[in-house]
């Protein structure tokens, strides 16, 4: 299955497969969870970022049980900092 990933305002080293615009498309076997995708991108699953699947926010408590489907779009926003 193919999953599109969008990283918004990613700081630090860009994960493999993500372009300069923070976008990438990945092939995964069926049954991949949101937390598995995030871990595969070297994004810590305990970070307080927001993750959306097809525009719907997925709380951290549901990342392990959210099974991705072919064609899904995952968007990841980092925590806001500053004042």
C-alpha positions, -999 to +999 in steps of 0.1 A: +000+000+000+011+036-006+010+063+021+017+100+015+034+117+044+036+155+050+059+168+077+051+204+087+080+226+100+102+196+106+133+206+126+166+187+125+177+159+102+151+151+075+139+114+076+149+093+046+123+095+018+111+130+028+119+157+003+129+193+009+092+203+011+086+178+039+067+153+016+072+117+007+053+087-005+061+053+011+052+017+003+042-004+033+027-039+038-009-040+048-016-036+085+009-008+092-002+013+121+002+051+125+027+046+154+047+021+132+049+046+104+060+074+128+086+051+144+098+042+109+104+078+101+124+081+133+098+103+149+095+095+185+061+082+193+061+099+227+066+134+213+037+158+217+032+164+180-001+163+163-007+135+137-036+136+112-047+108+089-067+121+060-072+154+078-085+138+110-065+143+142-054+110+158-047+113+196-015+096+208-036+070+227-050+058+193-018+057+172-011+020+180-047+010+169-050+032+139-044+009+109-034+028+077-050+021+044-038+024+008-039+060-003-040+075+032-024+109+038-005+114+071+004+149+082+026+155+112+029+189+130+056+194+156+048+210+190+047+248+190+075+266+208+083+301+216+064+330+231 
